[in-house]
Amino acid sequence: MFSRRDLLRLAGTGLAAMATPRLALADVATDTPLHGLSAFGELKYPKGFEAFDYVNRDAPKGGLFVFSPRTWVLNQSPQTYNTLNTFSAKGDAPPRMELCFDMLMVSALDEPDSIYGLLAESVTVSRDKRTYSFALRPEARFHDGSPVTAHDVVFSFETIVKFGHPSILLLMTQIENAVAEDDHRFRFSVKGDNPGLTALTAIPLVPVLSKNWYSTRDFEASTLEPPLGSGPYRVSKVAAGNRIEYQRVEDYWAKDLAVRRGQNNFERIRIDFYRDRQPEFEAFKKGDIYWRTESTAKTWATEYDFPAIQQKKVVKRTFPSEKRPTMQAWAINQRREHFRDPRVREAISLCFDFEWTRKNLFYGSYEKSHSLFERSDFRAEGLPSPQELAIMEPLRSRLPTEIFGEAVLQPSSDGSGRDRKNLRRASELLAEAGFKRDGTTLADARGNPLKLEMLIAAEVFVRVYSPFINNLKAIGINAGLRMIDPAQYQLRLQDFDFDMIGIAFAFSPTPSSDSLATMFGSRAASVPGSYNLCGVADPVLDELIAKVSAARSREELNTIMRVLDRLLRVRRDWIPNWFLANHQVAYWDMFGFKEPKPDYDFLPESLWWFDEEKARSIGKS
């Protein structure tokens, strides 16, 4: 599948209230070919623009960029791979397969909700905003030289909706049909309360596949055959589970388009896979890996004193995080009977002492998370506003009373590591939920012990999670950590085979109901491979999610999202834990890049370039 970072960047939730709210696609000219679309504001880039402002349009081409997905925390990338079929639910595909495929339109990384034509030369919107007619660029080509046609687009849509990975197809449910009018023209029809938002989130997610190439292949098969694409890179070297390398396509058909100029500058991009963080870090120190984000506070604070740092061959610095909501939390799997009672989930949260952890394990870094939409205008604060109450009142009889009070905050502690007041309250909640002491452990009325296994895939989490586990044990929960290899971890994640698991996401700027439903909606709870890790199926959540795509301004969107945030926090399906305000990055000093970075994503493999003079000076040419 596409990496979760890229899917959520294209179709997720977001930030940044515009100064003047506008109706969704209200100002767009209808029945007129357009070069781009924007939900709540005007396009920054006019027709005929030469390049995005955040790129170096004259960046040199060449060089090698090497990284490991293990350090790309917010990506949730697989830590291994066994297939190159990135669209099927079978197997685990490597990150950055999206570099091999072009889509109809692409996002601008310095705007919160704008998309511009790539394969599509233009898009024409019908007056009712429900039909989007596209003209393909006649020069668009697959890597074998065959043209990209409207029939390929229709095939891609119909096949992915029927057989594709849940991470894609669940985001495309509001597209009613796709019709090819001739080789270069086709149209999509969309449904829903706000078809404009549906179009903006669904259209960029249609990766265009070759109908002819797949006519002799099983679309659902798990295979290591490199797929035929049309993007700026193609798969060049495969070592399943260990390494994958992408080669820049020299005659890439779109290299001189404004939406691609100054990007995709490295001759080769290599991704190396490691079973654990420490071997990966050692590889970086030796220069086998060239770039990494550091997500371990202890390592960032104490271990960046190796020779290459001292010799100034490696740069250690921070980059501003994106202007997008951040979610870092533990998912509690309510497919397990014992975790369906919210009192049990609240008791679990009371056992985590963030204050002690920050001081003793995080070296004073990280901030406590309370919301699933941290650092955004979607984060609920204090009492509900009149605008929020207007949404909540019609649902009052079906909402928990707690939602009408102050926004729920994660518990604070005395910083001792074992706050007796919090642990006592946790014990009270478990007693109210029907659990009694049976020796040293808690058991339900049938005598079944309350067990909780936290699933991890890296040794680093043992240090951070162990104090949490000890507190859970102290109140009678039979708790433990289980570390498994990356392949097993991915399989169990996909099959929802866990009690509790930690994840992190950076959501994208503007939401649609479909994108939110993949994580919080009832339908996704029963779809293996979806993001609804908690197994939540709540009709009221579904109703609030449906209201998102009916928002007619960003102000209204923010209000709906704050109500959604309030409900999610009251339900305690997820336990927010911590977040970092900046990217902690280290890299071998042989790259060029333009500053400041764009506000809505961080894509060094696509926007940076190889600086031959710098590389020569540190012995890396």
N, C-alpha and C positions, 0 to 999 in steps of 0.2 A: 504494500500500500504506500501511498504518499506518506512522507513523514508527518507526524501529528502536528509538528510546528507549522508546516506549510499549509495543511488543511485548515487548521484553526486560524492561521493568519488570513487565509482567504475567506473564511466563512464564519468566524467566531464572534465573540462579543467585544465590547470596547469602551472607549473613553472619549474625552474631549468635547464638551459642549461647544457648539459653534456660537459665535457672537449673535447671529441672527438666525433663529430656527426657521427652517423651510419645510414645506410639505414634501414627503418623499417623492422624488422625481417630478414634483409639481412644475418646476421651471423648465423641464426638458422639452425641447421642440419635438412634436410628434409628426409622424409621416415625413420625416427628414433624416437622411443618413447622417449619423453622428460618429465621431472618432472616439468618444468615451462617455461614461455615465458616472453620476455621483448621486448619492442618496439624499443628503440634506444640504448640500451647498454647491456652488459653482465649481467647475473643473479648474484646477490650477494651470494646467497646460493646454494651450489653444491648439487648434488644428494646425498641423505643419510644424509643431515644435521639433527641435533637433535632438534633444536628449533630456533625461531627468536631471535636475539640479544637483543631486547627490552623487553623480558619477563623474569620473574623469573621462570625458569623451575621447581623449587621446591616449588612454592607458595602453601601455605596450602589452603585447601578447607573448606568452611563453612561461616557462618555469613550472614547478611542481608545488602543489599545496597538499599537505598531509595533516590529517587530524583523526581523532578517534571519537566515535559517537558516545563513548562512556562519559566524556566530560561535558557533553551538550545537554545539561540537566533538563531544561524546559522542553526538550524535543521529544522525550519519551521514545527515543529511537531504539530499535532492537539492538541488542548487544552481540548479535550473531545473525547469520542469514543462511537459508537453505534453498532459496528460490530467487529467480529474477522476475518472476511474474508478480508485479507490484499491485495488480488490480484484483487478484483472486484472494479469497479468504483462506486459502490453503497455504500453509507455510509462512515463513518470515522473510520478507524482502529487505534488502539493505537500504540504508538511508540514501537520499539524493538521487534515486531513480527518476524523480521528477525532472532532473536536468536533461533527460533523454526525450522528453515529450513536450510539445507545445500545446497551449490551450488557446481558446478563442480570444480571451482578454486577460490582462495581467494587472495586478494592483500597483499603484504608485506608492512607494514606501515613505513618502513625506506628506501624504494625505490620509485622512482616517477612513475614507470610504470610496475612493475613486478607482475606476478600472478603465483601461485603455486597450484598444484593439491590437492583437498580435496576429493570430491567424485570420481574425476578422478585420477586414479593411474598414468596415463600417457596420453600424447597427441602427435599425430604424424601429422606433417604438410606436405602437398603435395608440390611438387616442384613449382607449380604456386601460392602457399600460399592461395588457395581458398577452400581447403578441410581440415578439422580438424577431425581426427579420434581419439576417446577416448576409453580407457579401464577403466571400473569402478573397484573400489576396491571391491573384492568379500565379504569383511566383512561389507560393508555399510548396515545399517539397519534403518528402520523407528522405531518409538517409540513402535509400537506394535510387534516388532520382525520380521516383514516381510522384505525381502531383497529389496534394491533399485536396480532397473534394468534399462537397456537401454530403455525399453518400457515406464517406468515412465518418463525418460528424454524427449523422443519424445512427449509423452502426454503433459508434462508441456509446452514445446515449442509451440506446435500447439494450445493448449488451451489458453495460455496467449496472443499469437499473435492475436487470434480471439476474445477473450472476456476480456482480462486483462485490468488493469488500464492503462491509457495513459502514466503515468510516467514510466512504464516498456515497454509497447509495442512500443512506439515511438523510443525507443533506440535499438530495435531489428529488424528494418525494412530491414537491409542489410543481414540478414540471409535468405538464399533462402529455405532451407529445412533441416530437421533432419530425419535420417534414422537409425533404429535399425538393426544391422547386426545379433546379437544374444542377449542373456540376458545381457551380460556384455560389448558389443561393439556397438558403434554407431558413426555416423559422422554428422557434420554440413558442409554445403556449404555456402559460403558467396560471396557477389558481391561487386561492388564499385571499385573506382580507387586504393585504398590501402586496400586490404582485410586483411592485417596484423593488421592494426589499428582497423578495424571493429571487427575482432575476439577478440582482447584484451579487447575491451570495452563491447562487447555483451556477450561473453562466461560467465563471472562471474555473469551476471544478470539473468541467468536462474535458478530460485529457483526450486528445484526438488520436485514435488508433487507426492503423491501416486495415481496412475491411478485407482487402485482397490477401494480406499477409496472414490474417487470422482465419481465412477460409480453409487453410490446410493445417490448422493447429487447434488444439483444445484450449479455449480461453481460460478454463478453470484449472488447467494442469499446473502442478508445481514443477518448474523446469529451470535449468541453468542456461538455457539458450538465450543469448541477448536478444531482447525484443527489437523490432523495427520501430524507430521513433522518428521525430522530426525536430528535436530540440538541439540545443547548442553542444551537447555532449553525447557520446555513445559509450557503451560498456566496452572496455578494451582488454582488461585482465580480470580473471575470476579465480579466487581461491576460497571456496565456500567456507564460511565460518571464520576465516582469518583475515581476508583482505579483498577489497574490490577497487578497481581503478577505472576512471572515466577519462576518455580522450576527447579533447576539443575537436569539433567538426570544422575542418578548415574551410569548407565551402558552405557552411551553414547559411541557409537561404535568408535568414532574418538578421544577420550580423550588423547590417547598416541601418536597420529600422530604429526610429527614435526610442522605442520601448526596450531595445536591446543594446544600443550603442554605449560603449564604455563598460560593458558588463561581460562576464564569462571570459576573463582574461587569462586564466591559467591554462597552459597547454595540457596539463594532466591534473586531475584531482584524485587523491588516493585516500581511502578510509581503511584504517587498521583496527582490528577488533582484538580486545584483550579481555581475559576472564575476570580481571580485577583492576582496581584503580592503581594500585602500587606499581605493578609491572608497566602499566601505561605511563605513569609519571616517570619511571626510570627511562623508558624509551624516549620521552620528551627531553629529559635532561641530557641524554646522549646525542640528541639531534635526529633520531629516527622519525619523530613526530615534530611538526613545525609550529603548530598552533594548538592552544587548548584553553578552555574556560575552566577555572578552578572553583569547585563547589564545596570543597572541604575547608572549613574555617581554620582548622589546625594546620593543614598543609600550607595554606596561604600565609598564615602568620609566622610559621616556624621553619618551613622547608625550602623556601626560595633563596637559598644562600649557596647554591652549587656553583662550580667553577664558571659555567657559561654566563651566569648572572653577574658574577664578580668581574668577568672579562668584558662585560657589556655586549655580549653576543645575543643575549636573550633579554627582551624587554618585559617588564612586569608593570601593568597599569590597569586602570579601570576605565570602562566606557559607560556612558549613561544608559540605563535600562530604557526600554521602549515605553511610549505613552499608551500602554495597554494594561488591562486588568491582569493581575497575577494571582494564580491559584496554586498554593502548595498546601497539601492536606493529606490526612489519612482517610482512606475509604473503608468504611465498615460494611461488610457484606451482609445485607439483610436477607439474602437467600438462606442464611443460617438462622434457624428459629430463635436462638437466644439473643440475637442482635436486633430483633424487630421492635423491641420495646425501647422508646427514646430515653427512658430512665437509665437503661443499661449503657447506651451510647454516651449519655452525659456523665455517668460514673467513670467511664473509661477516660473521657477528656480530663476529668479532675485529677487523674493520676499523672498527667504530664506536667512537669515543673519547668516551664520555659525560662523563668528568671534564673534558676540554678543552672540550667543548660547553657544559656547565653553567657553567663559569667565563667563557668568552669570548662565548657567544651567548645564554645564558639568564639572565644577570645574577644568578647564584646561586640561582635558583628551580628548581623541579622536583626530584624524587627519582628515582633509578634504579629501573627496574622489573626484577624477576627472574622474576616469576610472571605468569600470565594472570589471576590472581585476587588482585591486590594489595589491601591494606587489608582483608583478610577472614580468617576462620577457615579458609578453604579453601587458604590459602597454605602449602605444605609448608616445613618448617624442619628443618635438620640431618639426622640419620639417621632412617630410618623407625621409627615407634613399634611396639610389639608388636601393636597393633590394626591398623596399616597392613600389617605383615608377614603378618598372618593373611589378608588379602585378596590379597597379592602372591604368597605361597608357592605356592598351587595353579597360578599362572600362570608360575612361574619359568622354565620351559623356553622360554616364548614372549616373555619380557620381556628387554630389554637389561640386561646385567650392571650397567651404570652406575646403574640405578634403585635398587639396593640400597645404594648409598653415600650420601654427603651430597647433599642437594637441589642440583641444578645452579644455579649463579649465572652471570649475565652477566659477561663478563671485565672486570676492573678494569684501569686503565692508569696510566701515569706522568704523564698530563695534558699531555703534550707535543703532542698532536694527531697524532703519528705514532710510536706506541710500537713500537720495533723488535722487542721480544720478541713482542708480539702478532702483528705482521705476519709475522715469521719462522715462528711457529707456524701461521698461516693458510696460508702457502706450503707448509709440510710437509703439511698436511692435503689440500691440492689435489693435491700430488704423489702422495699415497697413493691419492687418488681417480682417478688415471690421467691427470692433466693435465700437459703438458710445455710448456716455453717454446717458442714459435714466433716468433722475433723479439722484439718487445716484449709480445706477448700470449700467453696460455695457450691450448692447444688439446687436444682429446681425441685418442684413438688414431686416429680417422678424419680428423684434421686440422681438425675444426670448432672455431672459436674459442669460448671461454667468454664469453658476453655476458650483461649484466644491465642492464635498463632499469628505472629507478624512475619510476613514473607519478605525476604530481602534477597538481593542478588550481588551484594558487595560487602566486603569485610568492614568497610568504613562505618556502616550503619550499626554494627554491633556496639561500638563505643557510644554512639549517640542514643541508641534505643534501649540499652541495657538498664539505665536508671529508671526509665519509664516502665519496663518489664518488672523490675523489682518492686515498684510501687503497686502495680497490678497484683502481683503475688501477695503483697503485704495485706491487701484487703480480701484475699481468698480466691482470686481468679487464677485458674491454672494457665498461666501465660508463659509464652516462650518465643524465641526467635528461630526461624528456619531459613538458612542460607542455601540457595540452590543455584545451579549453573544457569547461565543466561538463556539457553534454549528452553530449559524447563520452566524458567520464570515467564518467558513470553507465552508459552503454551498455557500455563495456569492462569495467567492474566486474561488471555483470550477466552478461556473456558470458565472464568469466574470461580476458579478453584482456590479460594483463599478466605481467611477470616478478616484480615486487615492488611492493607498495603498502602505505601506512601507513593504519591504521584505529584507531579508539578506540571503546570501548563501556563503558557502566556497566551491569553486570548487575543483575538483580533479586534479591529476597531468598531465594527457595526454589526449588531446581531440580526439574525432572522430566527423565526420560531424553529425552523428545521435544525439549525446549528445548535441551539440550546437543547432541543429535544434529544440529540444524540448523547448528551451527558445526563440530563435530568428528566427526560420524558419516559412515560410508561412503556411505549412501544420498544424503546431501545433496551429495556431491562431484560427482555427475553431473547435478544439478538447477540449470539456469541461474537466477540470481537468489538462490540460497541464500547463507548466510553462510560456507560451507565454502570460503573463498577459496583455501586452500592445496591443495585437491584431495586431502585425506587420506582414505585408505580402508584402515583398519587394523582387523582383526577383534578384536584385543585391546582397542583403544580402545572399540570397539562394546560389548564385554562389560562393561567398566568403566562405561560410560555406562548400560547396562541395569541395573546394580546400584544406580544412584542412586534410581530409583523404587521399589526394594525396601527402602530405608532405613526403619527403624521408629522412629527417634528422630533428633533433630538431631545428637546426638553421633555416631551412626553415619553420618549424612549427611556431617558434616565429615570423618570418616575416609576415606570413599570418595572425596570430592572431593580430598583431599590426595594420595591415590594417583594420581588422574587428573592432578593438577597435576604430580606427579613425572614421569609418563610424557610429558606434553606438553613439559616442559622438557628431558627427555633427547632426545626426538625432534627438537627444534629446527625444527619446522614454522613456528613463529612466532618472531620475535625481539622480545622485550619491550624497550621503550626507556625511557620516562619517564612519570611521572604527577605530578599537582598535588594537593596536600592540600585545597585550597579552591577554590570558584568565585571567579574574579576578575570582578566585575560593575561596570558603570557604567550609570547611568540618569538621565534628566532628572527632577528632584526634584518630581514631581507625582503620586506614587503613595502609597498606604497599603498596609501589609502587617503581618501578625501575626508576632511573633517569640516563640520561636525557630521557624525553619522546620521542617517535618516531616523526620524522619530518612531517609525512603526515597524521596523525589523532590523536585524543585525545579521548580515549575510556576507561575511568576509570572503567565503569561497567564490562568491559571485561578483563582489564589488571591489575587492582588493586586487593588486597586481604584483608580479614578481619584479623586484628591483635588482637588476644584474650587478650594478656597482656595489650596492650594500652586501649582496650575497658574496661577492668576491672578497670584500674586506673582512668577512668573518669565516672565510674558507668554505663557503657553501655554493660556489658557482659550479 
